[in-house]
Amino acid sequence: MSTLAFKAQRLWVMTLLVFGRTEPAIEQLRGMQRQWPHDFYVLSSLGHLYLQVGKRAAARELLQHATEAHPDNAHGWFNWGFVLEEDGEIERARDCFLRATELSPLLDRAWYGLGLTYIRLNQLDLAVQALKRNTQLQPMSPYGWYQLARVHLDRQEPQEVQNIIRHLKGFEPKVAAQLERETGFKVPAAL
């Protein structure tokens, strides 16, 4: 099959998804999988759609196959780690997120996932490192900041928590207010 045929089919999948036609998109991807059984786009897209429609076992198989077929693709490792983390396989998920950050040090989502796995493994020093890297790469996303504040709270570092709340007040006041409620700290906004 030609590259043009692949691109046309990929465009059709995207069009179907734009219009909320998940099942026809899955059928299209299944056809593409028969033609290109090891293609990363096909494997990861079909795996993602299977997750959406509740076919978890099939999704896991495809996402694992994507990492085996494309061991140098950081996004594949992130996707596989995400599913493993959701399924409670924390150490395996951590290893996947680590591999993703090794392959692509700028993949902020992998650093966030890595931080979450370290939290669940009670490795708080490593969680701080991973979440700090995530917030450096995504400074305007509240998720990494929120988790980092929670880790600092667990480590009994109230000044760090207050600094994060103050920082969040500058661009995510709702998340800052949530942290104030959860921690009991009332932090004035930065001047």
C-alpha positions as CSV (number, residue, x, y, z in Angstrom):
1,M,0.0,0.0,0.0
2,S,1.2,3.5,-0.7
3,T,1.8,6.3,1.7
4,L,-0.9,8.3,-0.1
5,A,-3.5,5.5,0.7
6,F,-2.4,5.5,4.3
7,K,-2.7,9.3,4.6
8,A,-6.1,9.2,3.0
9,Q,-7.3,6.6,5.4
10,R,-5.9,8.4,8.4
11,L,-7.6,11.6,7.3
12,W,-10.9,9.6,7.1
13,V,-10.4,8.3,10.6
14,M,-9.8,11.9,11.9
15,T,-12.9,13.1,10.0
16,L,-15.1,10.4,11.5
17,L,-13.8,11.3,15.0
18,V,-14.5,15.0,14.5
19,F,-18.1,14.0,13.9
20,G,-18.3,11.7,16.9
21,R,-18.4,8.5,14.8
22,T,-16.3,6.3,17.0
23,E,-17.5,2.9,15.9
24,P,-16.9,3.6,12.1
25,A,-13.5,5.1,13.1
26,I,-12.7,1.8,14.9
27,E,-13.7,-0.2,11.9
28,Q,-11.5,1.9,9.6
29,L,-8.6,1.5,12.0
30,R,-9.1,-2.3,12.1
31,G,-8.9,-2.3,8.3
32,M,-5.7,-0.2,8.5
33,Q,-4.3,-2.6,11.0
34,R,-4.7,-5.5,8.6
35,Q,-2.7,-3.5,6.0
36,W,-0.2,-2.0,8.4
37,P,-0.1,-4.3,11.5
38,H,2.8,-2.5,13.2
39,D,2.1,1.1,12.4
40,F,2.3,3.3,15.5
41,Y,-0.5,5.6,14.6
42,V,-2.8,2.6,13.9
43,L,-1.9,0.8,17.1
44,S,-2.1,3.7,19.4
45,S,-5.2,5.2,17.9
46,L,-7.1,1.9,17.9
47,G,-5.9,1.3,21.5
48,H,-7.1,4.7,22.6
49,L,-10.5,4.2,21.0
50,Y,-10.8,0.8,22.6
51,L,-10.3,2.4,25.9
52,Q,-13.0,4.9,25.2
53,V,-15.5,2.2,24.4
54,G,-14.6,-0.1,27.3
55,K,-12.5,-2.7,25.5
56,R,-9.7,-2.5,28.0
57,A,-8.0,-5.9,27.3
58,A,-7.8,-5.2,23.6
59,A,-6.5,-1.7,24.2
60,R,-3.8,-3.0,26.5
61,E,-2.7,-5.6,23.9
62,L,-2.5,-2.9,21.2
63,L,-0.7,-0.3,23.4
64,Q,1.8,-2.9,24.6
65,H,2.4,-4.0,21.0
66,A,3.0,-0.4,20.1
67,T,5.9,-0.2,22.6
68,E,7.3,-3.5,21.4
69,A,7.1,-2.5,17.7
70,H,8.3,1.1,18.3
71,P,10.6,0.9,21.4
72,D,12.1,4.4,20.6
73,N,8.7,6.2,20.6
74,A,8.3,8.1,23.9
75,H,4.5,8.6,23.3
76,G,4.0,4.9,23.1
77,W,5.7,4.4,26.4
78,F,3.6,7.2,27.9
79,N,0.4,5.6,26.6
80,W,1.3,2.2,27.9
81,G,2.4,3.6,31.3
82,F,-0.9,5.6,31.6
83,V,-3.0,2.4,31.2
84,L,-0.8,0.5,33.5
85,E,-1.0,3.2,36.2
86,E,-4.8,3.3,35.8
87,D,-4.9,-0.5,36.2
88,G,-2.8,-0.3,39.4
89,E,0.4,-1.7,38.0
90,I,2.4,1.1,39.5
91,E,5.9,-0.2,39.2
92,R,5.5,-1.2,35.6
93,A,3.9,2.2,34.9
94,R,6.8,4.0,36.6
95,D,9.2,2.1,34.3
96,C,7.2,3.1,31.2
97,F,7.2,6.8,32.3
98,L,10.9,6.7,33.0
99,R,11.5,5.2,29.5
100,A,9.4,8.0,28.0
101,T,11.3,10.7,29.8
102,E,14.6,9.2,28.7
103,L,13.5,9.1,25.1
104,S,11.9,12.6,25.2
105,P,12.9,14.7,28.2
106,L,10.5,17.4,27.1
107,L,7.4,15.2,27.3
108,D,5.7,16.9,30.2
109,R,2.9,14.4,30.5
110,A,5.4,11.6,31.1
111,W,7.0,13.6,33.9
112,Y,3.6,14.1,35.5
113,G,2.8,10.4,35.2
114,L,6.1,9.6,36.7
115,G,5.4,11.9,39.6
116,L,2.1,10.2,40.3
117,T,3.7,6.8,40.3
118,Y,6.3,8.0,42.7
119,I,3.6,9.3,45.0
120,R,1.8,6.0,44.9
121,L,5.1,4.2,45.7
122,N,5.7,6.6,48.5
123,Q,8.9,7.8,47.0
124,L,8.3,11.5,47.7
125,D,11.7,12.8,47.0
126,L,11.6,11.4,43.5
127,A,8.0,12.6,43.1
128,V,9.1,16.2,43.9
129,Q,11.9,15.9,41.2
130,A,9.5,14.6,38.6
131,L,6.7,17.1,39.4
132,K,9.1,20.0,39.4
133,R,10.3,19.0,35.9
134,N,6.6,18.8,34.8
135,T,5.9,22.3,36.1
136,Q,9.0,23.6,34.4
137,L,7.7,22.2,31.1
138,Q,4.1,23.2,31.7
139,P,4.2,26.2,34.1
140,M,0.6,27.2,33.4
141,S,-1.0,23.8,34.0
142,P,-2.4,23.5,37.5
143,Y,-2.1,19.7,37.7
144,G,1.6,19.4,38.4
145,W,1.5,22.3,40.8
146,Y,-1.4,20.8,42.7
147,Q,0.3,17.4,43.1
148,L,3.5,19.1,44.0
149,A,1.8,21.0,46.8
150,R,0.2,17.8,48.1
151,V,3.6,16.1,48.2
152,H,5.2,19.1,50.0
153,L,2.3,18.8,52.5
154,D,3.0,15.1,53.0
155,R,6.6,16.0,53.6
156,Q,5.6,18.6,56.2
157,E,7.0,21.5,54.2
158,P,4.3,24.2,54.8
159,Q,6.3,27.0,53.3
160,E,6.6,25.2,49.9
161,V,2.9,24.5,50.0
162,Q,2.2,28.2,50.6
163,N,4.5,29.3,47.9
164,I,2.7,27.1,45.4
165,I,-0.7,28.4,46.5
166,R,0.5,32.0,46.1
167,H,1.9,31.1,42.6
168,L,-1.4,29.4,41.6
169,K,-3.4,32.5,42.7
170,G,-1.7,34.3,39.8
171,F,-3.3,32.1,37.1
172,E,-5.5,29.4,38.6
173,P,-7.3,30.9,41.6
174,K,-9.8,28.1,41.8
175,V,-7.1,25.5,42.3
176,A,-5.4,27.8,44.8
177,A,-8.6,28.1,46.7
178,Q,-9.1,24.3,46.7
179,L,-5.6,23.8,48.1
180,E,-6.3,26.4,50.8
181,R,-9.4,24.5,51.8
182,E,-7.6,21.2,51.8
183,T,-4.5,22.3,53.6
184,G,-6.0,25.0,55.9
185,F,-3.5,27.5,54.8
186,K,-4.7,31.0,54.0
187,V,-2.2,32.6,51.7
188,P,-2.3,36.2,50.5
189,A,-1.9,36.8,46.8
190,A,1.5,37.9,45.7
191,L,2.0,41.7,45.5
